[in-house]
Every structure is written in structure tokens, then in C-alpha cells.
Amino acid sequence: MIFFTSDLHFGHEHIIQFSHRPFRNVTEMNRQLISNYNAVVQPEDTVYLLGDLSFQISVEKANALIAQLNGKKHLILGNHDKSYAPELFEEILIYRDLREMQKWWVLMHYPLLEWRRERHGAIHLHGHIHSKGLDNNLSNLQKGIRRYDVGVDANGYYPVAMSTILDFFQLFTLQIS
């Protein structure tokens, strides 16, 4: 399977208050995010991490946490990312076009106003904005915008499967038509 996530912010104590995360401290947050991730992502799965994996911790500590995550990891760099150990990832990029499940996917840490193949059905996946729940994704969909926030804050602190995103667009498009 293919999964997406972003904005884990391992080691970032202040993200708990900033994003109203339900954790007592950064140790609990790091542990729970890894547990949630590994509960859905298997070692043979592919995961696109759309940036901001860590903040305010050493590269060594960040690498140790990232190494605990299952799957074949592809990193799309975010504004807080460091020089992580390259062997932890299949690739490290700033932007990625992906063709999967008969769709084009545009991957970047930041939400874009326009993207390649947008008028031909491409779906843009991003993080960065720390939206809560599906409200932002539903709002975009109601406006006819195929942009989806894959950040942990928007997805119950779990990675989201590509098939789930496709179902979201198909189900809610039918409801608002």
C-alpha cells in the first residue's frame, strides 16, 4: 500500500500547545506518533513523508526516531527538516509528481494554489498548515479544489492511505453534486 503523512514534528514540545495535540509531553507524543504510524504502515509499504519530521532536536535523535518508522520512506522536505541520514529514505526531494492508481498526485510540503495537471484531475497532497480534522479538506472539496492535507493533525495522528484519499474525493464529490 501507499501512505502519506507530514508534520510529525518529533521532539517539538511547543507543537503540542500550538496545534492542540492531545499529548502530555513530547516523549508521549513521539511514542504515540510512532505507534500510530507503525499500526497502519507495514515494512513493505511505501510512505511519502511530506516534511517537518522533526524540530528542535539533534539530527542524531531525529534519525533514531525516523528509523523506527516502518515502510519504504520517501521524504519531501519541509521547512523544518534537517540533513537526515540519507539511508533512511528511498529518495529526498522538494517536490514530486507521482502516477499511481490511474491518477496524478502532486506532492509538496506546502499547499499550492495551482499545480501540474490540476485541470486534468491531479490531486495535490501537502502538509504544513496543521489543520484539524477534515474541515480544511472538506472546504477545499466544496470549492472544487482537489487539494488534501495529509498532516497528522488533520488525520487523527495517523498516516493516510492513498485509497482513503481517493475514497474521500469520490464519496464527498457524490454528496455535494
Contacts in CASP RR format, 6 or more apart in sequence:
PFRMAT RR
TARGET T0000
AUTHOR 0000-0000-0000
METHOD contacts of the structure
MODEL  1
MIFFTSDLHFGHEHIIQFSHRPFRNVTEMNRQLISNYNAVVQPEDTVYLL
GDLSFQISVEKANALIAQLNGKKHLILGNHDKSYAPELFEEILIYRDLRE
MQKWWVLMHYPLLEWRRERHGAIHLHGHIHSKGLDNNLSNLQKGIRRYDV
GVDANGYYPVAMSTILDFFQLFTLQIS
1 41 0 8 1.000
1 42 0 8 1.000
1 45 0 8 1.000
1 46 0 8 1.000
1 161 0 8 1.000
1 162 0 8 1.000
1 163 0 8 1.000
2 45 0 8 1.000
2 46 0 8 1.000
2 47 0 8 1.000
2 48 0 8 1.000
2 100 0 8 1.000
2 161 0 8 1.000
2 162 0 8 1.000
3 40 0 8 1.000
3 41 0 8 1.000
3 45 0 8 1.000
3 46 0 8 1.000
3 47 0 8 1.000
3 48 0 8 1.000
3 159 0 8 1.000
3 160 0 8 1.000
3 161 0 8 1.000
3 162 0 8 1.000
4 47 0 8 1.000
4 48 0 8 1.000
4 50 0 8 1.000
4 107 0 8 1.000
4 125 0 8 1.000
4 150 0 8 1.000
4 159 0 8 1.000
4 160 0 8 1.000
4 162 0 8 1.000
4 165 0 8 1.000
5 37 0 8 1.000
5 47 0 8 1.000
5 48 0 8 1.000
5 49 0 8 1.000
5 50 0 8 1.000
5 150 0 8 1.000
5 151 0 8 1.000
5 152 0 8 1.000
5 155 0 8 1.000
5 158 0 8 1.000
5 159 0 8 1.000
5 160 0 8 1.000
6 49 0 8 1.000
6 50 0 8 1.000
6 51 0 8 1.000
6 52 0 8 1.000
6 76 0 8 1.000
6 78 0 8 1.000
6 109 0 8 1.000
6 126 0 8 1.000
6 127 0 8 1.000
6 128 0 8 1.000
6 150 0 8 1.000
6 151 0 8 1.000
6 152 0 8 1.000
7 50 0 8 1.000
7 51 0 8 1.000
7 52 0 8 1.000
7 127 0 8 1.000
7 128 0 8 1.000
7 130 0 8 1.000
7 151 0 8 1.000
7 152 0 8 1.000
7 153 0 8 1.000
8 33 0 8 1.000
8 37 0 8 1.000
8 49 0 8 1.000
8 52 0 8 1.000
8 53 0 8 1.000
8 54 0 8 1.000
8 152 0 8 1.000
9 15 0 8 1.000
9 52 0 8 1.000
9 53 0 8 1.000
9 54 0 8 1.000
9 55 0 8 1.000
9 80 0 8 1.000
10 30 0 8 1.000
10 33 0 8 1.000
10 53 0 8 1.000
10 54 0 8 1.000
10 55 0 8 1.000
10 57 0 8 1.000
10 61 0 8 1.000
10 62 0 8 1.000
10 65 0 8 1.000
10 66 0 8 1.000
11 26 0 8 1.000
11 29 0 8 1.000
11 30 0 8 1.000
11 54 0 8 1.000
11 55 0 8 1.000
11 56 0 8 1.000
11 57 0 8 1.000
11 61 0 8 1.000
11 62 0 8 1.000
11 65 0 8 1.000
12 26 0 8 1.000
12 54 0 8 1.000
12 55 0 8 1.000
12 56 0 8 1.000
12 57 0 8 1.000
12 80 0 8 1.000
13 25 0 8 1.000
13 26 0 8 1.000
13 56 0 8 1.000
14 56 0 8 1.000
15 21 0 8 1.000
15 29 0 8 1.000
15 55 0 8 1.000
16 23 0 8 1.000
16 25 0 8 1.000
16 26 0 8 1.000
16 29 0 8 1.000
18 130 0 8 1.000
19 130 0 8 1.000
19 132 0 8 1.000
19 153 0 8 1.000
20 132 0 8 1.000
21 29 0 8 1.000
21 153 0 8 1.000
21 157 0 8 1.000
23 29 0 8 1.000
23 32 0 8 1.000
30 65 0 8 1.000
32 157 0 8 1.000
33 152 0 8 1.000
33 157 0 8 1.000
34 65 0 8 1.000
34 68 0 8 1.000
34 69 0 8 1.000
36 156 0 8 1.000
36 157 0 8 1.000
36 158 0 8 1.000
36 159 0 8 1.000
37 69 0 8 1.000
37 70 0 8 1.000
37 158 0 8 1.000
37 159 0 8 1.000
38 68 0 8 1.000
38 69 0 8 1.000
38 70 0 8 1.000
39 158 0 8 1.000
40 158 0 8 1.000
40 159 0 8 1.000
40 161 0 8 1.000
41 47 0 8 1.000
41 69 0 8 1.000
41 70 0 8 1.000
41 71 0 8 1.000
41 159 0 8 1.000
42 70 0 8 1.000
42 71 0 8 1.000
43 70 0 8 1.000
43 71 0 8 1.000
44 71 0 8 1.000
44 72 0 8 1.000
45 70 0 8 1.000
45 71 0 8 1.000
45 72 0 8 1.000
46 71 0 8 1.000
46 72 0 8 1.000
46 74 0 8 1.000
46 90 0 8 1.000
47 69 0 8 1.000
47 70 0 8 1.000
47 71 0 8 1.000
47 72 0 8 1.000
47 73 0 8 1.000
47 74 0 8 1.000
47 159 0 8 1.000
48 74 0 8 1.000
48 76 0 8 1.000
48 96 0 8 1.000
48 98 0 8 1.000
48 107 0 8 1.000
48 125 0 8 1.000
49 73 0 8 1.000
49 74 0 8 1.000
49 75 0 8 1.000
49 76 0 8 1.000
50 76 0 8 1.000
50 78 0 8 1.000
50 107 0 8 1.000
50 108 0 8 1.000
50 109 0 8 1.000
50 125 0 8 1.000
50 126 0 8 1.000
50 127 0 8 1.000
50 150 0 8 1.000
50 151 0 8 1.000
51 75 0 8 1.000
51 76 0 8 1.000
51 77 0 8 1.000
51 78 0 8 1.000
51 80 0 8 1.000
51 81 0 8 1.000
51 109 0 8 1.000
51 127 0 8 1.000
51 128 0 8 1.000
52 78 0 8 1.000
52 79 0 8 1.000
52 80 0 8 1.000
52 81 0 8 1.000
52 109 0 8 1.000
52 127 0 8 1.000
52 128 0 8 1.000
53 62 0 8 1.000
53 66 0 8 1.000
53 75 0 8 1.000
53 80 0 8 1.000
53 81 0 8 1.000
53 84 0 8 1.000
54 61 0 8 1.000
54 62 0 8 1.000
54 65 0 8 1.000
54 66 0 8 1.000
54 80 0 8 1.000
54 81 0 8 1.000
54 82 0 8 1.000
55 80 0 8 1.000
59 82 0 8 1.000
59 83 0 8 1.000
59 84 0 8 1.000
59 85 0 8 1.000
62 82 0 8 1.000
62 84 0 8 1.000
63 84 0 8 1.000
63 85 0 8 1.000
63 88 0 8 1.000
66 73 0 8 1.000
66 84 0 8 1.000
66 85 0 8 1.000
66 88 0 8 1.000
67 85 0 8 1.000
67 88 0 8 1.000
72 90 0 8 1.000
73 88 0 8 1.000
73 89 0 8 1.000
73 90 0 8 1.000
74 89 0 8 1.000
74 90 0 8 1.000
74 91 0 8 1.000
74 92 0 8 1.000
74 93 0 8 1.000
74 96 0 8 1.000
75 81 0 8 1.000
75 84 0 8 1.000
75 89 0 8 1.000
75 91 0 8 1.000
75 92 0 8 1.000
75 93 0 8 1.000
76 93 0 8 1.000
76 94 0 8 1.000
76 95 0 8 1.000
76 96 0 8 1.000
76 107 0 8 1.000
76 108 0 8 1.000
76 109 0 8 1.000
77 92 0 8 1.000
77 93 0 8 1.000
77 94 0 8 1.000
77 109 0 8 1.000
78 109 0 8 1.000
78 110 0 8 1.000
78 128 0 8 1.000
79 109 0 8 1.000
79 128 0 8 1.000
84 92 0 8 1.000
86 92 0 8 1.000
94 108 0 8 1.000
95 106 0 8 1.000
95 107 0 8 1.000
95 108 0 8 1.000
96 106 0 8 1.000
96 107 0 8 1.000
96 108 0 8 1.000
97 104 0 8 1.000
97 105 0 8 1.000
97 106 0 8 1.000
97 107 0 8 1.000
97 116 0 8 1.000
97 117 0 8 1.000
98 104 0 8 1.000
98 105 0 8 1.000
98 106 0 8 1.000
98 107 0 8 1.000
99 105 0 8 1.000
100 162 0 8 1.000
101 162 0 8 1.000
101 163 0 8 1.000
101 166 0 8 1.000
103 121 0 8 1.000
103 122 0 8 1.000
103 123 0 8 1.000
103 166 0 8 1.000
104 116 0 8 1.000
104 117 0 8 1.000
104 120 0 8 1.000
104 121 0 8 1.000
104 122 0 8 1.000
104 123 0 8 1.000
105 122 0 8 1.000
105 123 0 8 1.000
105 124 0 8 1.000
105 125 0 8 1.000
105 162 0 8 1.000
106 112 0 8 1.000
106 115 0 8 1.000
106 116 0 8 1.000
106 117 0 8 1.000
106 118 0 8 1.000
106 122 0 8 1.000
106 123 0 8 1.000
106 124 0 8 1.000
106 125 0 8 1.000
107 125 0 8 1.000
107 126 0 8 1.000
108 115 0 8 1.000
108 124 0 8 1.000
108 125 0 8 1.000
108 126 0 8 1.000
109 126 0 8 1.000
109 127 0 8 1.000
109 128 0 8 1.000
110 126 0 8 1.000
110 127 0 8 1.000
110 128 0 8 1.000
111 124 0 8 1.000
111 126 0 8 1.000
111 127 0 8 1.000
111 128 0 8 1.000
111 129 0 8 1.000
111 147 0 8 1.000
111 149 0 8 1.000
112 124 0 8 1.000
112 126 0 8 1.000
112 147 0 8 1.000
115 122 0 8 1.000
115 124 0 8 1.000
116 122 0 8 1.000
118 124 0 8 1.000
118 146 0 8 1.000
121 146 0 8 1.000
122 146 0 8 1.000
123 146 0 8 1.000
123 147 0 8 1.000
123 148 0 8 1.000
123 165 0 8 1.000
123 169 0 8 1.000
124 146 0 8 1.000
124 147 0 8 1.000
124 148 0 8 1.000
125 147 0 8 1.000
125 148 0 8 1.000
125 150 0 8 1.000
125 165 0 8 1.000
126 147 0 8 1.000
126 148 0 8 1.000
126 149 0 8 1.000
126 150 0 8 1.000
127 149 0 8 1.000
127 150 0 8 1.000
127 151 0 8 1.000
127 154 0 8 1.000
129 136 0 8 1.000
129 149 0 8 1.000
130 151 0 8 1.000
130 153 0 8 1.000
130 154 0 8 1.000
131 137 0 8 1.000
131 149 0 8 1.000
131 151 0 8 1.000
131 153 0 8 1.000
131 154 0 8 1.000
132 153 0 8 1.000
132 154 0 8 1.000
133 153 0 8 1.000
133 154 0 8 1.000
133 155 0 8 1.000
133 156 0 8 1.000
134 154 0 8 1.000
134 168 0 8 1.000
136 149 0 8 1.000
136 154 0 8 1.000
137 147 0 8 1.000
137 148 0 8 1.000
137 149 0 8 1.000
137 154 0 8 1.000
137 168 0 8 1.000
138 172 0 8 1.000
140 146 0 8 1.000
140 147 0 8 1.000
140 148 0 8 1.000
141 168 0 8 1.000
141 169 0 8 1.000
141 172 0 8 1.000
141 173 0 8 1.000
141 176 0 8 1.000
142 176 0 8 1.000
146 169 0 8 1.000
148 165 0 8 1.000
148 168 0 8 1.000
148 169 0 8 1.000
149 155 0 8 1.000
150 159 0 8 1.000
150 160 0 8 1.000
150 165 0 8 1.000
152 158 0 8 1.000
END
